[in-house]
Amino acid sequence: MSPMPYRFLDHTGDFAIELEAADAPEAYGLATRALLHLLTDAPETVRETTTRDIALEGVDPTDLLITLGNELLFLFEVEGFLAARLDVEHCDDDTLEGTLHGAPYDPAHHPIARPAKAVTHHDARFEAREGGVHARFVVDL
């Protein structure tokens, strides 16, 4: 099994997720996977049987990252949809369009390890660096 391309950090009662990616589309995809992994310790149990198209807006890439995280939590809480993967079709500094692949939530198959309330702006960042993107966001549990 290859190492996770993201890591979880304890953050005063919350969790911070930090990731390194080659570019913005990969960063948004990794954020999607990391949030699933935070919610359930068994992300491999989420089969990609359903899709959802998304079109999100933010004021900058950091805000867009937070908007994505909160959209994923909304889809889980309201529609019972667990997103396992994001295929980005278009993104720039303030828009993100793509397709989420995942499955309907089934408590018998998808153990929820850490219920999450929201992705917050606190300590969030999305930085272009030489060789890629560094991103960090905090999830309020």
Sequence and secondary structure as in RCSB ss.txt:
>XXXX:A:sequence
MSPMPYRFLDHTGDFAIELEAADAPEAYGLATRALLHLLTDAPETVRETTTRDIALEGVDPTDLLITLGNELLFL
FEVEGFLAARLDVEHCDDDTLEGTLHGAPYDPAHHPIARPAKAVTHHDARFEAREGGVHARFVVDL
>XXXX:A:secstr
    SEEEEEETTEEEEEEEESSHHHHHHHHHHHHHHHH S GGG    EEEEEEEE SSHHHHHHHHHHHHHHH
HHHH EEEEEEEEEEE SSEEEEEEEEEE  TTT   SS   EEEEEEEEEEEETTEEEEEEEEE 
